[in-house]
C-alpha cells in the first residue's frame, strides 16, 4: 500500500469500530511545557486518561511527529526518522488489552496484508495478561512471543509526567541478511533485522513529578504505528527512504544536484530528505530557525543535512530550499498547511543555508587543522571544541557528527564548563542577589511617570548606586523601551539618574552623585524631559510602523523584538525576504501620513485583559501581561497592549525616516528608523555634505550630472587599463622562463605594476605547460607590508603537490598565507621576492 492508502484504511478500520477520527494536532504541543514538539500520537490526548468525561471514549488519528531522540541514527539506519507520521488508536477508560491486540493483529493481516510468518511480538516481562491474549486468544506460539524488560516494553510518559504503562510490540522480520548473525538475535536486538512496526501501550499509571506511578483513574489504550515503517514492509522495501513517503524527495534532490543516490552517499541524501520534511512541517506550524528551543531544533536539522551534503557530496551551495516543493508535492493533500507556507519555507531555508555554509567552510577548515594532529581514537579538547563553536560557528552537534565519522571523541565536559563560564560572564552585569534585602521586605512602590515627570517622593532604600523611590516617575527599562534618566535632589545632596530598570520587581534608579551625601527621606525626582519626549516619539512611531507593516505585508506580520531609545527605534518582525525599496518608501509614507493627521493617542490604564482584547488590542511580542493591562489606541489606526510611554498626539513625532532594513535571522527582518530631533540632525548633516559638494561641483542640480561624468571617465580609464594589461600580459607571457628544480619546472616572477586579476590572467597562459609550477607576485594594495601571490600547479603535478598546500607551507614559513584549490591558490606573504622564491624551492 502507498502512504495515502495506509492513512485511509487505518482510519476507516478504527472508525468502523467506534473510534472518532481526530485530525493531527500541531507539531507544537498545546499547553504542554514538558515537550518542545509533538513526539507521539498520544500527546494531544494526554489529559483524557485523567478526565472523568473525555469528549469521546475512542479516538483514532494520523499524527505528524518530530522526535530528536534518534537524530544521530537518521540516514545511517534504514528505519530511523526525525519527522514521521504515527498511526494511532486510543481508548479512554473504554476497551483495554484484548480488543487492542485483536484489532491490531486483524488490521496487519487483513488490511495491510502482511505475511503472518514474518510477524513476531514482544510483551513486558511482568505482563501475563498480554502474554496470554497473544498466545491463547490470537493463537501465536510461545516461541513467537518475547518477554522484554522495562527499557523495551514499558512506555512513557511523554515528558516528565502523565500516562504510562506496559506495552506490547509487533515486529516484522526483514530476514537474516538484515541481521547481526548472532544466535541470540531476536526482537529487541539492536540490529536492523526485526523492525518494530506497531506499539500497543496500555496506560495504567499516572507518573508524578517525583517518579511515583499512581493508578490512572481511567486506564486505556494508546497505540502507535510508524506510517513510514508500515509503508516499508507493505511495499517490500529495505529502507523507509525507499518508500513513497521519502523517495520522491530524494529523486528531486538527485535532479537538482545531478547526482545519483548510492551506497556510498546515501547518508547525505537520506538525511536531507528526512530533515527537510521536518523543517517544512515545523515552519508550517510557526517555528522558525532560532538560537534557542524549538527554533534551535529546526536550525540544527538544516545544518546537519548541509554538513553531510558538504562532506559527502561536496555541495557548497544552498539546495535544501529547492526540496521544499517536493515535500509539498508529497504531503499537500493530507496536510494542506505545507502548501500554504511553501514560499515562506523556501525563503527561510535558503537564508539559513547561506548563513551556515559560509561558516561551515571556515569551521571545517579549522576542524581539519585541529584534528590533523590527533590520532584515531583520540579526543578533541574542550578548549578546541569551544573555540570551534564560539569563533568559527561550528556547533557542538556538528562537531560530534564529524568526530564520530573520524573515530574521535570530544571532551564535552570541558566544553560545557567553558560554555557555562562564558554565559556567566555575559550575564554578570545583570545578575541579581539571591534574596530581597531586609530593607525592602515591606516596601511598596507606585509609578507616576505616565502622569508627571516631576514628583516629591521618598528615598526609601539604597544599596551602592541603586536607589528605591516611592513614588517614582522614572520609567524602568521594559518592552524594548530604555529606562529614564534625570535627577534626584534631597536635603544637602543631588544625584544624577543614569539609568532605570527592574530589580526584585521594583523600579530602581541607578545614580551618580553630583554633590553632597545621599540620605533617606523626602526628595524631588525629575525626569529628563527632553530625552523622555524623544523616547515617546520613537515608541509611538513604533506602533505606527507595526500597523503600517501589517497593512503593506499582511496581517500575519508580527513583532519579534524592539528597541526604543531617544529619537531612534529598532523593530524586528517576521517576514521571509528583504523588503523592496518601494516597500520601504511606502512604509515611510504610511507612517508619515498618520503623523501629519495628528491623531489622538489614547491611553487606557488597568483594563482587564479580556476587555482589552475585545477592543481589538494587539499583544506585542516583548511584553509580559498580567490580568490588568494598558492599551495604547492611536485614532482608528492602531490599538495595542503596551506598557510604555507615548506622545499625546502623533503630530508630536515630527519627522520619521527609515534608515535601513536588514535580516537578523532566518525569517526575521529588522527596520531601524529615526524620528524627531534625530532626523533633523541627520538632515542637517546631509545638507552640510551637499553644501560641500556644491563647492566642489557647482549648483546642486548639477552635482549628479558631474558625478555621472566622473563615473563614465573612470569606466573609460578602467577599460583602457584592461586593454593595456592584456597586451602587457601577452608580452610578458612570451618571455617567461622556467627553471628546472627537483624534477619540476618553476616559473617565478615579480610584477609590482600588475593587479591580482592580471596575475590570474598571466597564470592562465602557463596552465597547459607540463610539470610546471607558476608563482607570480605583485605589491599588496594600500601599501600593506606584504606581497600578493598567485600559485598555479599543472594537473600532472597535483598528486605530488597541491597549490593550496604550497600556499599553506609558505604562510607558515614567511607569515601570512592563503588558500584555494589543488590547481590555483592566492594570498599574501611577508618578505621580499628573493625570500619568497627560496621558500618555494625549499617547499618543493
HELIX and SHEET records of a PDB file:
HELIX    1   1 UNK A    3  UNK A   15  1                                  13    
HELIX    2   2 UNK A   43  UNK A   49  5                                   7    
HELIX    3   3 UNK A   71  UNK A   73  5                                   3    
HELIX    4   4 UNK A   97  UNK A  106  1                                  10    
HELIX    5   5 UNK A  107  UNK A  111  3                                   5    
HELIX    6   6 UNK A  116  UNK A  118  5                                   3    
HELIX    7   7 UNK A  128  UNK A  132  1                                   5    
HELIX    8   8 UNK A  133  UNK A  138  3                                   6    
HELIX    9   9 UNK A  142  UNK A  144  5                                   3    
HELIX   10  10 UNK A  150  UNK A  153  1                                   4    
HELIX   11  11 UNK A  176  UNK A  178  5                                   3    
HELIX   12  12 UNK A  227  UNK A  234  1                                   8    
HELIX   13  13 UNK A  240  UNK A  242  5                                   3    
HELIX   14  14 UNK A  247  UNK A  257  1                                  11    
HELIX   15  15 UNK A  266  UNK A  284  1                                  19    
HELIX   16  16 UNK A  293  UNK A  312  1                                  20    
HELIX   17  17 UNK A  320  UNK A  331  1                                  12    
HELIX   18  18 UNK A  337  UNK A  340  1                                   4    
HELIX   19  19 UNK A  342  UNK A  371  1                                  30    
HELIX   20  20 UNK A  382  UNK A  390  1                                   9    
HELIX   21  21 UNK A  396  UNK A  405  1                                  10    
HELIX   22  22 UNK A  412  UNK A  427  1                                  16    
HELIX   23  23 UNK A  428  UNK A  430  5                                   3    
HELIX   24  24 UNK A  438  UNK A  440  5                                   3    
HELIX   25  25 UNK A  529  UNK A  553  1                                  25    
HELIX   26  26 UNK A  581  UNK A  596  1                                  16    
HELIX   27  27 UNK A  609  UNK A  614  1                                   6    
HELIX   28  28 UNK A  650  UNK A  653  5                                   4    
HELIX   29  29 UNK A  677  UNK A  697  1                                  21    
HELIX   30  30 UNK A  700  UNK A  735  1                                  36    
HELIX   31  31 UNK A  756  UNK A  764  1                                   9    
HELIX   32  32 UNK A  781  UNK A  783  5                                   3    
HELIX   33  33 UNK A  795  UNK A  797  5                                   3    
HELIX   34  34 UNK A  803  UNK A  814  1                                  12    
HELIX   35  35 UNK A  833  UNK A  843  1                                  11    
SHEET    1   A 8 UNK A  20  UNK A  21  0                                        
SHEET    2   A 8 UNK A  58  UNK A  66  1                                        
SHEET    3   A 8 UNK A  83  UNK A  92 -1                                        
SHEET    4   A 8 UNK A 220  UNK A 226 -1                                        
SHEET    5   A 8 UNK A 194  UNK A 201 -1                                        
SHEET    6   A 8 UNK A 162  UNK A 173 -1                                        
SHEET    7   A 8 UNK A 119  UNK A 124 -1                                        
SHEET    8   A 8 UNK A 145  UNK A 148  1                                        
SHEET    1   B 7 UNK A  20  UNK A  21  0                                        
SHEET    2   B 7 UNK A  58  UNK A  66  1                                        
SHEET    3   B 7 UNK A  83  UNK A  92 -1                                        
SHEET    4   B 7 UNK A 220  UNK A 226 -1                                        
SHEET    5   B 7 UNK A 194  UNK A 201 -1                                        
SHEET    6   B 7 UNK A 162  UNK A 173 -1                                        
SHEET    7   B 7 UNK A 154  UNK A 155 -1                                        
SHEET    1   C 8 UNK A  20  UNK A  21  0                                        
SHEET    2   C 8 UNK A  58  UNK A  66  1                                        
SHEET    3   C 8 UNK A  83  UNK A  92 -1                                        
SHEET    4   C 8 UNK A 220  UNK A 226 -1                                        
SHEET    5   C 8 UNK A 194  UNK A 201 -1                                        
SHEET    6   C 8 UNK A 162  UNK A 173 -1                                        
SHEET    7   C 8 UNK A 205  UNK A 207 -1                                        
SHEET    8   C 8 UNK A 213  UNK A 215 -1                                        
SHEET    1   D 2 UNK A 379  UNK A 380  0                                        
SHEET    2   D 2 UNK A 409  UNK A 410  1                                        
SHEET    1   E 7 UNK A 454  UNK A 463  0                                        
SHEET    2   E 7 UNK A 466  UNK A 470 -1                                        
SHEET    3   E 7 UNK A 506  UNK A 515 -1                                        
SHEET    4   E 7 UNK A 493  UNK A 503 -1                                        
SHEET    5   E 7 UNK A 486  UNK A 490 -1                                        
SHEET    6   E 7 UNK A 521  UNK A 527 -1                                        
SHEET    7   E 7 UNK A 454  UNK A 463 -1                                        
SHEET    1   F 4 UNK A 559  UNK A 565  0                                        
SHEET    2   F 4 UNK A 568  UNK A 574 -1                                        
SHEET    3   F 4 UNK A 668  UNK A 675 -1                                        
SHEET    4   F 4 UNK A 656  UNK A 665 -1                                        
SHEET    1   G 4 UNK A 601  UNK A 608  0                                        
SHEET    2   G 4 UNK A 628  UNK A 634 -1                                        
SHEET    3   G 4 UNK A 638  UNK A 641 -1                                        
SHEET    4   G 4 UNK A 618  UNK A 619  1                                        
SHEET    1   H 6 UNK A 739  UNK A 741  0                                        
SHEET    2   H 6 UNK A 744  UNK A 750 -1                                        
SHEET    3   H 6 UNK A 772  UNK A 779  1                                        
SHEET    4   H 6 UNK A 787  UNK A 793 -1                                        
SHEET    5   H 6 UNK A 824  UNK A 829 -1                                        
SHEET    6   H 6 UNK A 816  UNK A 820 -1                                        
END                                                                             
